[in-house]
Amino acid sequence: MSVDSTINPRTGMDVDSFREDIKQHLHYTLAKDKFSSTDWDQYRSVVLAVMDRLHDRWINTQQSYYQNESKRVYYLSMEYLIGRLMDNMLINLGMQDVAAEAIEEIGFDYDKVREAEVDAGLGNGGLGRLAACFLDSMATLGVPALGYGIRYDYGIFDQDIEDGWQVEKPDMWLQYGYPWSVVRPKKKYTVQFYGDTTASEDGNGRLHYDWVNTHNVTALAYDTPIPGFQNDVVNNLRLWKATSDEGFDLKSFNQGDYIEAVRSNLLEENISRVLYPNDKVFKGQELRLKQEYFLVSASLQDAMNRFKKQFDDLRKIPDQMAIQCNDTHPNLAVPELMRMLMDLEGLEWEPAWDIVSQTINYTNHTLMPEALEKWPLSLMSNLLPRHVQIIREIDRRFLNSIDISGDDRNKKNRMRVISNEMDARVRMGNLGIIGAKRVNGVSELHSDLMKKTIFKDFADHYPEKFTNVTNGITPRRWLRQCNRELADLISDRIGDDWVTHLDQLQEVEHFAEDEKFQSEFKVIKLRNKQKLADYIKDTMGVTVDAESIFDIQIKRIHEYKRQLMALMHAITLYNRIKNDPNADIEPRTLLFAGKAAPGYTMAKLHIKLINSVAEVINNDPEVAPKLKVLFLPDYSVTLAEKMIPAANLSEQISTAGMEASGTGNMKFALNGALTIGTLDGANIEIREQVGKDNIFIFGHTVDEIEDVRAQGYNPQKIYESDEELKQVIDQIHDGYFSPDNPNLFHPITNALLNQGDYFMVLADYRKYVEKQEEVEANYRDEFDWNRKAIINVANMGHFSSDRSIKDYCERIWDVEVSQ
C-alpha cells in the first residue's frame, strides 16, 4: 500500500489523512479489506482512526494537569449513559464532515458505519445521562476532571415487547469488544471485603486498626477518552472491571475439578457483571453494596495514588481533590477515605475528618424517603467490618456535637447515621450530609424541598452546606448532533458560538416571527417527524401521520411520572371520536418509550395497558386516522436522539414535588417542542426562562397537594363526578382493553379508586384534559405554535450542562474553568 508522503494518516485532520488511516487499520489492524469487511469491521476501523487523533491530545491534557498541579475533580457515579460515541467524538474533534467524506471515498456507508455502534447502556435513566453530559461539559470547559464508574459486562437490559408485556433480555454491549476503551493492565487495585479488624498500640500508645483475613478482588481500569468541544482537551472516564485476585486454582484443576478451579474467579467477577435496574425503591442486596464499595475503594485508591506522586503533605488533599458523589451510591467514600487516612497513612481522627469533610460532596437526586439507601447494619458489618466501626464513630461524634433541647430524641433519631431500631440500618443520605463539604439538589424546587422535607433537620443544623445546582444538558449532543439541520439553521443566523455558549441562543428569538425562518424551522421539524415515522414503520409496521401532533413521553416507567394520565387522555379522545366520528379533533400520535424495572410489577402493568389500548385504537378504522398510540420498545440514548427532534409536545407531567429535576424536559424544548407539564422539578425554571405563555402548565402544586391530602383526598368522589373520567376508568376496569382477561388491569384501577390515588392522577385529570384542548387549539394556529417553539429554543441557554458545571466549580469544587 503506497501512501502520499504529505499525508499524515495517524494525526492529520484532513480527508486524505483520515481516509488512509481508516484503510490502514482495516488492513493491518483488522486484517480485512473493503470486500471482506462487515459493518462492524468498518466501524472499528473508523474508531481506531479517531482514537489515533485523540491519543496525543489525551496524553498532553493529562500531562498539563500534572505539570500545573491542577486541582482535580473526581466524579463518582454508578451510572453513565454515554450512548453511541462516534458522532460525538467527531463533532468535538471538528471532524464530522471530514470523516463523512473520507468514509464515502472508501466506499463505506456513513449511516451503516454509525449504526454498527452499540449504546453503552451503563445507566438506568436521568442519573446516568446527567453524568454523561457533565463529562462532556467538564472537558469542554477544561475542568481537570476524571469520571469513575463500573464497566458492567451487561448494561441496562434490552427490552422486548411480547404480547404487550415488557420482557427483559441481556444487554450484550461488550459482545464484540468496545473499541473506544483502552485497558490499563498496570492500573489495578486490591479491593477488600469481609474479614475481621484487629487493634494494636503503636510505639506512641496510639491505637492502630488492621483489616485482616479479607477476601480480595482486583479492580482493573478501562479508560475512555472524553474530548472537549474543539479545544484539544481530552479528559478520562475510568471504568473498573472486577477480576480475581487469586488467579487460577491449579491444584484443583490438576485434581480434575475444573469447576472448583474457576469458581472463586467467577464469584469475584460477578461484582462488575450487571447494572442493577433502578426502580427508585431501595432493596438491600449484598451484590449491590459490593458494587458500591468496589467503585469507591478502587477510585479513591487511584485518586490517592495520583496525589501522592506529587505531594507529601496530606493536608493538601482538599486543595488538590474535589470528590463528587452522584447520589447516595458512592457515599461510602466518607468512611473509606477516613479508613485510608487513619489506617494506611497514620493520621489521628480529627485531622483525617477535617480532610474528608473538606473534600467530599454529595448530590441528592430524590425527595422520596424510600429511595434513599438504608443498608442493613448486619449486612454492612459482615461485608465491611472496619467501615462500620468508623461509621459508628462518625455517628457518635455527630450526636455529641448537636445540642438539641425539647423534642430532642426524635430529632436526634432522625439525624443519626445508624437508625436505632431492631433492624438497624445505615442511612447513606445522612452519612453523605454529615461527611460532605457541600450537599446540592438539582433544581431550585428540589433543593428547596430537600431543605424543607427529607433533610430539614440537617438544613437547620448545617445551613452553609446546602446549595442548588440545576441540572443541564450538553448542546453538543442534544442539538448539534441529534438535530443537525436545526443546528445549521441557527448557526446560519447567529453564528456557531452557541455550541459552547448556549445563552447566545437568545438571539434566535428575534426570528420567532420571521416568516422565512419559521418556514425553514417548520420544514426541519416535519422532516424529523417523517424520519421518526419511517423508523416506526420499519421497526413496528405501523404507519403514523407525520402531519399529526407528535405528543411524546419518554422516561422510565414509574407511577409518579404518570404515563397513565397521558394514556387516559388518549382513551378520552378515543371515546370522543367514537361518540362523534365527525368530531373536529386534531390528529395526534401519542408515543411512549421507557423501561420499567424488572421487579416493578405496577410499572410493567402500565406498559401492558399502553400496548393494549394501542391495539384497540390503532386497529379501529373510525379512530386510527385521527389518533394513534404507540409504545416504542427498548428506549435508549440513540432512540431518544430520534424522538426528541421529532416532538411537537413534550410530556412532563409528574406529580408535583416528586421529580427532582428532569433533563428530558430541557432536551425537548431545546429541539423546538412545547412542554405540557406540572410545576415540578426544572419545569418551574423552564417556565421562568421561556415565559408562562409559551408553556402549558396545569395541575396541583406541591402546596396544593399537601392541602388536598390534609383535607382528606377522596378520588372516588372525583370519579363519580366526572363522566368522561368515569368512562375511562370503567373501560380499563371492565376489560374493554383486555377482553380475554377482564380482571387484568384491576390493580391499576384499585390504586386509583381504593388505595388513595397516591400520585394524584384523578386529581389532575380534568385540568390535564383541558390543557390538552388548549394545546390542540394552539397547534391549529401554525404561526403562533412555531413562534412559541422558536422562543423555547431561544431561551434554553440556562439549561446547558456547561452552566451547571460552572456552578459546581464556583459553589462546590473551588476549581477554575480554563476554557
C-alpha positions in Angstrom: 0.0 0.0 0.0 1.6 3.3 -1.1 0.8 6.4 0.8 1.4 10.0 -0.3 4.2 11.4 1.8 2.3 14.6 2.5 -0.4 12.6 4.3 -0.2 12.0 8.0 -2.6 9.1 8.5 -2.3 9.0 12.3 -2.8 12.6 13.2 -3.9 14.5 10.0 -7.3 16.2 10.3 -7.8 16.4 6.5 -9.9 14.0 4.4 -6.9 12.3 2.8 -5.1 11.5 6.1 -8.3 10.2 7.7 -9.2 8.1 4.8 -5.7 6.5 4.6 -5.7 5.8 8.4 -9.1 4.0 8.2 -7.8 1.9 5.3 -4.6 1.0 7.1 -6.5 0.0 10.3 -8.8 -2.1 8.2 -5.9 -3.8 6.5 -3.2 -4.0 9.2 -5.1 -4.0 12.5 -8.2 -6.0 11.5 -6.8 -8.0 8.6 -9.7 -7.1 6.3 -10.3 -5.3 3.1 -13.3 -3.4 1.7 -14.6 -6.6 0.1 -14.5 -8.9 3.2 -15.2 -6.3 5.9 -18.5 -6.2 7.8 -20.2 -3.1 9.0 -18.7 -3.8 12.4 -15.2 -4.0 10.9 -15.7 -0.8 9.1 -17.0 0.9 12.2 -14.0 -0.4 14.2 -11.5 0.9 11.7 -13.1 4.4 11.9 -13.0 4.3 15.7 -9.3 3.4 15.6 -8.6 6.3 13.3 -10.5 8.6 15.6 -8.6 7.3 18.6 -5.3 8.0 16.8 -6.3 11.7 16.8 -7.3 11.6 20.4 -4.2 10.0 21.9 -1.8 12.9 21.6 -4.5 15.3 23.0 -5.3 12.8 25.8 -1.7 12.4 26.9 -1.0 16.1 26.6 -4.0 17.0 28.6 -3.2 14.7 31.5 0.5 15.9 31.5 -0.7 19.5 31.7 -2.8 18.8 34.7 0.2 17.1 36.3 2.6 19.9 35.5 0.3 22.7 36.5 -0.5 20.9 39.8 -4.2 21.3 38.9 -6.9 20.6 41.5 -8.8 17.6 40.1 -12.5 16.8 40.2 -13.2 13.1 40.8 -16.8 12.4 39.7 -18.1 9.1 41.3 -21.2 7.7 39.7 -22.6 4.2 39.5 -24.2 5.1 36.1 -23.1 6.6 32.8 -25.5 6.6 29.9 -23.0 7.7 27.3 -24.8 6.2 24.3 -23.1 6.0 21.0 -19.8 7.9 20.8 -18.8 8.1 17.1 -20.7 11.2 16.1 -20.0 12.9 19.5 -16.2 12.3 19.2 -16.1 13.5 15.6 -18.1 16.7 16.4 -15.9 17.5 19.4 -12.8 17.0 17.2 -14.3 19.2 14.5 -14.1 16.3 12.0 -17.7 15.1 11.3 -17.8 16.4 7.8 -14.2 15.3 7.1 -15.0 11.8 8.4 -18.2 11.5 6.3 -16.3 12.4 3.1 -13.4 10.1 3.9 -15.7 7.2 4.7 -17.7 7.8 1.5 -14.5 7.9 -0.6 -13.5 4.4 0.7 -16.9 3.2 -0.4 -18.4 2.7 3.1 -21.9 3.9 4.0 -21.6 6.5 6.8 -25.0 5.7 8.3 -24.3 2.0 8.3 -21.0 2.6 10.0 -22.6 4.7 12.6 -25.5 2.3 13.1 -23.0 -0.6 13.8 -22.1 1.0 17.2 -24.0 -0.2 20.2 -25.2 2.0 23.0 -23.1 1.7 26.1 -26.1 1.5 28.4 -24.4 1.8 31.7 -27.3 3.6 33.4 -31.0 3.4 34.0 -32.1 6.9 33.1 -31.6 10.5 34.1 -28.8 9.9 36.6 -26.6 8.2 34.1 -27.4 10.6 31.2 -26.7 13.6 33.5 -23.3 12.1 34.4 -22.5 11.8 30.6 -23.5 15.4 29.9 -21.3 16.5 32.8 -18.3 14.7 31.5 -18.8 16.4 28.1 -19.1 19.8 29.8 -16.1 19.4 32.1 -13.9 18.6 29.1 -15.3 21.4 27.0 -14.7 23.9 29.9 -11.2 22.5 30.5 -12.0 21.3 34.1 -9.4 18.8 35.2 -11.8 16.0 35.9 -11.9 12.2 35.9 -15.1 10.2 35.9 -15.1 6.9 37.8 -17.6 4.2 37.3 -18.0 0.4 36.8 -17.6 -1.4 33.5 -20.6 -3.7 33.7 -20.5 -6.7 31.4 -24.2 -6.3 30.9 -25.8 -2.8 30.8 -29.4 -1.8 31.2 -31.4 -4.7 29.9 -32.7 -4.9 26.3 -36.4 -4.5 26.4 -38.6 -6.7 24.1 -42.4 -6.3 24.0 -44.1 -9.7 23.8 -48.0 -9.7 23.8 -47.8 -6.2 25.1 -45.6 -7.1 28.1 -42.1 -6.0 28.8 -39.6 -8.9 28.5 -36.0 -8.3 29.7 -33.1 -9.6 27.8 -29.4 -9.2 28.5 -27.7 -6.2 27.0 -24.7 -7.7 25.3 -22.9 -4.4 24.6 -19.4 -5.9 25.0 -20.2 -8.9 22.8 -17.6 -7.8 20.2 -15.5 -5.6 22.4 -15.6 -1.9 22.9 -13.1 -0.1 20.7 -13.4 3.3 22.5 -11.8 1.9 25.6 -8.1 1.2 26.5 -7.4 -1.4 29.1 -4.7 -0.4 31.6 -3.2 -3.7 32.9 -0.9 -1.9 35.4 -3.7 0.3 36.8 -5.3 -2.2 39.2 -6.1 -2.1 42.8 -7.0 -4.6 45.5 -10.5 -4.2 47.0 -11.1 -5.9 50.3 -14.3 -7.5 51.6 -15.4 -9.4 54.8 -12.6 -10.4 57.3 -12.0 -9.0 60.8 -10.5 -5.9 62.4 -7.7 -6.1 64.9 -6.5 -3.3 67.2 -3.0 -2.8 68.5 -1.0 0.0 70.0 1.9 1.5 68.2 5.1 2.8 69.9 3.4 6.1 70.7 0.5 4.5 72.5 -1.8 5.2 69.6 -4.4 2.6 68.8 -4.0 1.2 65.3 -6.5 -0.9 63.4 -5.9 -3.5 60.8 -8.4 -5.1 58.5 -7.3 -8.7 58.2 -8.4 -12.1 56.7 -10.2 -10.3 53.9 -11.5 -11.7 50.6 -9.8 -9.7 47.9 -10.9 -8.6 44.4 -8.9 -6.8 41.8 -10.2 -3.7 40.1 -8.8 -3.3 36.6 -9.0 0.1 34.8 -10.5 0.6 31.4 -10.2 4.2 30.1 -12.4 6.0 27.6 -11.3 9.4 26.3 -13.8 12.3 26.7 -12.9 15.2 24.4 -14.0 18.7 24.9 -15.5 20.6 22.0 -12.7 21.6 19.6 -10.4 22.7 22.4 -7.7 19.8 22.4 -8.7 18.9 25.9 -9.3 15.2 26.5 -10.4 14.0 29.9 -10.9 10.5 31.1 -13.7 8.2 32.0 -12.2 5.3 34.0 -14.4 2.2 34.5 -13.4 -0.6 36.8 -13.8 -4.2 36.0 -13.7 -6.8 38.7 -11.2 -9.6 38.3 -9.9 -12.4 40.5 -7.1 -11.5 43.0 -6.1 -15.2 43.4 -5.6 -16.4 39.8 -6.3 -19.9 38.7 -6.5 -22.7 41.3 -4.1 -25.1 39.6 -4.2 -27.7 42.3 -8.0 -28.2 41.9 -7.6 -28.2 38.1 -4.8 -30.9 38.3 -7.1 -33.0 40.5 -9.7 -32.9 37.8 -12.1 -30.4 39.4 -12.3 -27.7 36.7 -15.4 -26.1 38.1 -13.8 -25.6 41.5 -10.7 -24.2 39.8 -12.6 -21.3 38.4 -15.5 -20.9 40.9 -13.9 -18.2 43.1 -12.8 -16.3 40.0 -16.4 -16.3 38.7 -17.8 -15.1 42.0 -15.4 -12.2 42.1 -16.0 -11.2 38.6 -19.8 -11.1 39.3 -19.2 -7.7 41.0 -19.0 -5.9 37.7 -21.3 -8.4 35.8 -24.6 -6.4 35.7 -26.0 -3.0 36.2 -28.8 -3.0 38.8 -32.1 -1.8 37.3 -33.4 1.0 39.4 -37.0 1.5 40.3 -36.4 4.3 42.9 -37.3 1.9 45.7 -34.2 0.7 47.6 -33.8 -3.0 48.1 -30.9 -4.2 50.2 -28.8 -6.7 48.2 -25.3 -7.7 49.1 -24.0 -7.6 45.5 -25.2 -4.0 45.1 -23.4 -3.0 48.2 -20.3 -4.8 47.0 -20.5 -2.8 43.7 -20.8 0.5 45.5 -17.8 -0.2 47.7 -15.8 -1.6 44.8 -16.3 1.6 42.9 -15.4 3.8 45.9 -12.4 1.8 47.0 -10.8 1.5 43.6 -11.4 5.1 42.7 -10.1 6.6 46.0 -7.0 4.4 45.8 -6.4 5.7 42.3 -7.0 9.3 43.3 -4.8 9.0 46.4 -2.1 7.3 44.3 -2.1 10.2 41.9 -2.0 12.7 44.7 1.0 11.1 46.5 3.0 11.1 43.3 3.1 14.9 43.6 2.6 15.8 47.2 3.8 14.6 50.6 1.5 16.7 52.8 -1.9 15.1 53.2 -3.3 18.3 54.4 -3.2 19.5 50.8 -5.8 16.9 49.7 -8.7 19.4 49.9 -6.7 21.8 47.8 -5.9 19.2 45.2 -9.0 16.9 45.1 -12.8 17.6 44.9 -14.8 14.3 45.2 -18.4 14.5 43.9 -20.7 11.6 44.9 -23.5 11.4 42.3 -26.4 10.3 44.5 -26.0 8.2 47.7 -24.4 5.2 45.9 -20.8 6.4 46.3 -21.3 7.9 49.9 -19.1 5.1 51.3 -16.4 7.4 50.2 -16.7 9.1 53.6 -15.7 6.1 55.8 -13.4 4.8 53.1 -11.3 8.0 52.9 -11.3 8.1 56.7 -10.0 4.5 56.8 -7.3 5.3 54.3 -6.1 8.4 56.1 -6.1 6.7 59.6 -5.2 3.1 59.0 -2.9 3.5 56.0 -1.5 7.0 56.4 -1.4 7.1 60.2 -3.5 10.2 60.8 -5.5 10.8 64.0 -9.3 11.2 63.7 -9.5 15.0 63.8 -7.1 15.8 61.0 -8.5 13.0 59.0 -12.0 14.2 59.4 -11.0 17.8 58.5 -9.6 16.5 55.2 -12.6 14.3 54.4 -15.2 16.9 55.2 -13.5 19.5 53.0 -13.0 17.1 50.1 -16.2 15.1 49.6 -19.5 16.5 48.2 -22.9 14.8 47.7 -25.6 15.4 45.1 -29.1 14.3 46.1 -31.4 13.2 43.4 -34.6 12.3 45.2 -37.2 13.5 47.6 -38.7 10.1 48.2 -37.6 8.7 51.5 -38.0 5.1 50.3 -35.4 5.8 47.5 -32.7 6.9 50.0 -30.4 3.9 50.6 -30.6 2.4 54.0 -28.3 -0.6 54.3 -28.9 -3.3 57.0 -26.2 -2.8 59.6 -25.8 -6.6 59.9 -25.1 -6.8 56.1 -22.6 -4.0 56.2 -20.9 -5.3 59.3 -20.3 -8.6 57.7 -19.1 -7.1 54.4 -17.2 -4.0 55.6 -16.4 -4.5 59.3 -13.8 -1.7 59.5 -16.1 0.8 57.9 -18.9 0.0 60.3 -16.5 0.8 63.2 -15.8 4.2 61.5 -19.4 4.9 60.8 -20.3 4.2 64.4 -17.7 6.7 65.5 -18.9 9.3 63.0 -22.4 8.7 64.3 -21.3 9.0 68.0 -19.3 12.2 67.4 -22.0 13.8 65.4 -24.7 13.1 68.0 -22.4 14.5 70.7 -21.9 17.6 68.6 -25.5 18.6 68.2 -27.3 20.4 71.0 -31.0 19.7 70.8 -33.4 20.5 73.6 -37.2 20.0 73.8 -38.4 17.4 71.2 -34.9 16.2 71.0 -34.9 12.4 71.0 -37.0 12.2 67.8 -34.8 14.8 66.1 -31.6 13.0 67.1 -33.0 9.7 66.0 -33.9 11.2 62.6 -30.4 12.6 62.1 -28.5 9.6 63.2 -26.4 7.7 60.6 -27.4 4.3 62.2 -31.1 4.0 62.9 -31.9 2.9 66.4 -34.4 0.2 65.6 -34.4 -3.5 66.0 -33.3 -4.0 62.4 -30.7 -1.2 62.5 -29.8 0.4 59.2 -27.0 2.7 57.9 -28.7 5.7 56.3 -26.5 6.7 53.4 -28.1 10.1 52.8 -27.4 11.1 56.4 -23.8 9.8 56.1 -23.3 11.8 53.0 -24.5 15.0 54.5 -22.5 14.7 57.7 -19.3 13.9 55.8 -19.7 16.3 52.9 -18.4 19.8 52.4 -21.5 20.7 50.2 -24.8 19.0 49.5 -26.8 20.0 46.5 -30.1 19.4 44.9 -30.7 19.5 41.2 -33.3 22.2 40.6 -34.5 25.2 42.6 -37.7 23.5 43.6 -35.9 20.2 44.5 -33.2 22.0 46.6 -35.8 24.0 48.4 -38.0 21.0 49.2 -35.0 18.9 50.2 -34.3 21.5 52.9 -37.9 21.6 53.9 -38.7 17.9 53.9 -36.3 14.9 53.9 -33.3 16.8 55.2 -34.9 19.7 57.1 -33.1 18.8 60.4 -29.7 18.9 58.6 -30.5 22.1 56.8 -31.4 23.7 60.1 -28.1 22.4 61.6 -25.8 22.9 58.6 -27.4 25.8 56.5 -24.0 26.5 54.9 -23.7 23.0 53.5 -26.8 23.2 51.3 -26.9 24.7 47.8 -28.5 24.2 44.4 -27.1 23.3 41.0 -29.8 23.0 38.5 -29.2 20.1 36.0 -28.3 20.8 32.4 -27.8 19.0 29.1 -24.9 19.2 26.6 -25.9 21.2 23.5 -23.2 19.3 21.5 -25.2 16.0 21.6 -28.7 17.3 22.3 -28.9 19.8 19.4 -25.7 19.9 17.3 -25.6 16.1 17.0 -29.2 14.9 17.2 -30.7 17.7 15.2 -28.1 18.8 12.7 -30.5 20.7 10.4 -31.9 22.9 13.2 -28.3 23.4 14.5 -27.2 24.6 11.0 -30.3 26.8 10.6 -29.4 28.5 13.9 -25.7 28.8 13.0 -26.7 30.4 9.7 -28.5 33.2 11.5 -26.4 33.8 14.6 -23.0 32.0 14.1 -22.0 28.8 15.8 -20.6 30.1 19.1 -23.8 29.0 20.7 -22.4 25.4 20.8 -20.3 26.4 23.8 -22.2 29.5 24.9 -25.8 28.4 24.8 -27.1 31.6 26.2 -26.4 33.1 22.8 -29.4 31.3 21.5 -31.4 34.2 22.9 -30.6 35.9 19.6 -32.8 33.4 17.8 -35.8 35.0 19.5 -35.5 37.8 17.0 -36.5 35.3 14.3 -39.6 33.9 16.1 -42.0 35.9 13.9 -39.7 35.9 10.8 -41.7 34.1 8.1 -38.7 32.8 6.3 -37.1 31.4 9.5 -40.4 30.0 10.6 -40.8 28.3 7.2 -37.4 26.7 7.4 -38.0 25.7 11.1 -41.3 24.1 10.2 -39.8 22.1 7.3 -37.0 20.8 9.6 -39.5 19.7 12.2 -41.6 17.9 9.6 -38.5 16.1 8.2 -37.6 15.0 11.7 -41.1 13.7 12.2 -41.0 11.9 8.9 -37.7 10.2 9.9 -39.3 9.0 13.1 -42.4 7.9 11.2 -40.2 5.9 8.8 -38.4 4.3 11.8 -41.7 3.3 13.3 -42.9 1.9 10.0 -39.6 -0.1 9.6 -39.5 -1.4 13.1 -43.1 -1.8 14.1 -45.0 -1.9 10.8 -47.3 0.9 11.8 -48.0 3.9 9.7 -48.3 7.3 11.5 -49.2 10.7 10.1 -46.1 13.0 10.2 -48.5 16.0 10.0 -50.3 15.0 13.2 -49.3 16.3 16.7 -46.3 14.2 17.8 -47.1 14.0 21.6 -44.2 12.2 23.3 -43.5 10.9 26.7 -40.1 9.2 27.1 -38.7 8.3 30.5 -38.5 5.5 32.9 -41.9 3.9 33.5 -42.9 4.9 37.0 -46.2 5.8 38.7 -45.1 9.3 39.7 -44.1 10.1 36.1 -47.8 9.4 35.3 -47.6 7.8 31.9 -51.0 6.6 33.0 -52.5 10.1 32.8 -51.3 10.6 29.3 -52.8 7.3 28.3 -56.1 8.1 30.0 -56.3 11.3 27.9 -55.8 9.2 24.7 -58.7 7.0 25.8 -60.8 10.1 26.4 -60.0 11.3 22.8 -60.9 7.8 21.6 -64.2 7.9 23.3 -65.0 11.4 21.9 -64.2 10.2 18.3 -66.4 7.0 18.9 -69.2 9.2 20.1 -68.9 11.5 17.2 -66.8 10.2 14.2 -67.0 13.7 12.7 -65.7 15.4 15.8 -63.2 18.2 15.0 -60.2 16.6 16.7 -56.7 17.5 15.5 -54.9 14.3 14.5 -52.5 13.2 17.2 -49.8 10.5 17.6 -49.1 9.7 21.2 -45.7 8.0 21.6 -44.3 6.4 24.8 -40.9 4.8 25.4 -39.1 3.8 28.6 -38.2 0.8 30.7 -39.7 -0.5 33.9 -37.5 -2.0 36.5 -37.9 -5.8 36.2 -39.3 -6.0 39.8 -41.7 -3.1 39.5 -44.9 -5.0 38.8 -47.2 -2.0 38.6 -45.0 -0.2 36.1 -44.9 -3.3 33.9 -48.6 -3.5 34.0 -48.8 0.1 32.8 -46.7 -0.9 29.8 -49.1 -3.7 29.1 -52.1 -1.3 29.4 -50.4 1.2 27.0 -50.0 -1.6 24.4 -53.5 -3.0 25.0 -55.0 0.5 24.5 -52.8 1.0 21.4 -54.1 -2.2 19.9 -57.7 -1.2 20.2 -57.2 2.4 19.0 -54.8 1.7 16.1 -57.0 -1.1 14.7 -60.2 0.9 14.8 -60.7 2.3 11.2 -63.0 5.0 12.6 -60.4 6.3 15.0 -57.0 5.5 13.6 -56.9 8.4 11.1 -57.1 10.8 14.0 -55.4 9.1 16.8 -52.5 6.6 17.1 -50.9 5.3 20.3 -47.6 3.5 20.3 -45.1 2.2 22.8 -41.6 2.1 21.1 -39.5 -0.7 22.6 -36.0 -0.7 24.0 -35.6 3.0 24.9 -32.0 4.2 24.7 -30.0 7.3 24.1 -30.0 6.5 20.4 -33.7 6.2 20.3 -34.1 9.5 22.2 -31.9 11.2 19.6 -34.6 10.1 17.0 -37.7 11.0 19.1 -36.7 14.3 20.7 -36.1 16.3 17.4 -39.5 15.0 16.1 -41.6 16.0 19.1 -44.2 18.8 19.0 -45.4 18.3 22.5 -43.2 17.2 25.5 -45.0 15.4 28.3 -43.5 16.4 31.7 -46.5 15.6 33.9 -45.0 14.1 37.1 -46.9 14.6 40.4 -45.6 17.9 41.7 -42.8 17.5 44.2 -41.7 14.1 43.0 -39.4 14.8 40.0 -36.1 16.2 41.3 -35.3 18.0 38.0 -35.7 16.1 34.8 -33.5 16.7 31.8 -35.7 15.3 29.1 -37.8 18.5 29.5 -34.7 20.5 28.6 -33.8 18.4 25.6 -37.3 18.6 24.1 -37.6 22.4 24.5 -34.1 22.9 23.0 -35.3 21.0 19.9 -38.4 23.0 19.4 -41.1 21.1 21.3 -43.6 22.8 23.6 -44.0 21.5 27.2 -47.2 20.3 28.8 -46.3 19.9 32.5 -46.8 20.3 36.2 -45.0 22.8 38.3 -42.4 20.2 39.2 -38.6 19.9 39.0 -37.0 22.1 36.4 -40.3 22.7 34.7 -40.6 25.7 37.0 -37.3 27.1 35.8 -38.2 26.4 32.2 -41.4 28.4 32.6 -39.3 31.3 34.1 -37.0 31.2 31.1 -39.5 30.8 28.2 -42.4 32.7 29.7 -45.7 31.4 31.1 -47.4 32.0 27.7 -45.0 29.6 25.9 -45.5 26.5 28.1 -48.7 24.6 29.0 -48.7 24.3 32.9 -51.5 22.5 34.7 -52.3 20.6 37.9 -51.9 20.8 41.6 -48.8 22.4 43.0 -46.7 20.9 45.9 -48.6 23.1 48.4 -52.0 22.4 46.9 -51.3 18.6 47.1 -50.5 19.0 50.8 -53.7 20.9 51.4 -55.8 18.3 49.4 -54.3 15.5 51.4 -54.7 17.3 54.7 -58.4 17.8 53.9 -58.9 14.1 53.2 -58.4 13.4 49.5 -61.3 11.3 48.0 -60.5 10.1 44.5 -63.8 8.2 44.4 -65.7 11.5 44.6 -63.8 12.8 41.6 -64.5 9.6 39.7 -68.2 9.8 40.4 -68.5 13.5 39.4 -66.6 13.4 36.0 -68.4 11.4 33.3 -65.5 11.2 30.9 -63.1 10.1 33.6 -65.6 7.5 34.9 -66.0 6.0 31.4 -62.2 5.7 31.0 -61.7 4.0 34.4 -64.6 1.7 33.8 -63.3 0.7 30.4 -59.9 -0.2 32.0 -61.6 -2.0 34.9 -64.2 -3.9 32.9 -61.8 -5.4 30.4 -62.7 -3.2 27.4 -58.9 -3.3 26.5 -58.3 -6.8 27.8 -61.4 -8.8 26.7 -59.5 -12.2 27.2 -58.7 -11.3 30.8 -61.2 -8.7 32.1 -59.6 -8.5 35.5 -56.1 -7.9 34.2 -55.9 -4.2 35.0 -57.8 -4.2 38.3 -54.5 -3.4 40.2 -54.4 -0.1 38.3 -58.0 0.9 38.9 -57.7 -0.2 42.6 -54.7 2.0 43.1 -56.7 4.9 41.7 -60.0 4.4 43.4 -59.5 2.2 46.5 -55.9 2.9 47.6 -55.8 6.6 47.7 -54.6 7.6 44.2 -51.2 8.5 45.8 -49.9 10.1 42.6 -52.9 12.3 42.2 -53.8 11.1 38.7 -57.6 11.7 39.2 -57.0 15.0 41.0 -55.1 16.4 37.9 -57.0 14.6 35.2 -59.6 17.2 34.3 -57.1 20.1 34.3 -54.8 18.0 32.1 -57.6 17.3 29.6 -58.5 21.0 29.5 -54.8 22.0 29.0 -54.6 19.4 26.1 -57.6 21.2 24.5 -55.5 24.4 24.6 -52.6 22.5 23.0 -54.8 21.4 20.2 -56.3 24.8 19.6 -52.8 26.4 19.6 -51.4 23.7 17.2 -54.0 24.7 14.6 -52.5 28.2 14.7 -49.4 27.2 12.9 -47.7 30.6 13.0 -48.2 31.0 16.7 -47.2 27.4 17.5 -43.9 27.8 15.7 -43.4 31.2 17.3 -43.7 29.6 20.7 -41.5 26.7 19.7 -38.7 29.1 18.5 -39.0 31.1 21.7 -38.5 27.8 23.6 -35.3 27.0 21.6 -34.0 30.6 22.2 -34.4 30.5 25.9 -32.7 27.2 26.8 -29.3 28.8 27.5 -29.7 28.4 31.2 -30.1 24.6 30.8 -26.7 24.0 29.3 -24.7 21.5 31.4 -21.8 24.0 30.8 -23.6 26.3 33.1 -24.2 23.5 35.6 -20.5 22.7 35.7 -19.6 26.3 36.1 -21.9 26.4 39.1 -20.3 23.3 40.6 -16.8 24.8 40.1 -17.9 28.1 41.8 -20.2 26.9 44.5 -18.8 23.4 45.4 -15.4 22.4 43.9 -13.5 25.7 44.1 -12.0 24.9 40.7 -11.3 27.4 37.9 -12.7 27.0 34.4 -9.9 27.3 31.9 -11.9 27.4 28.6 
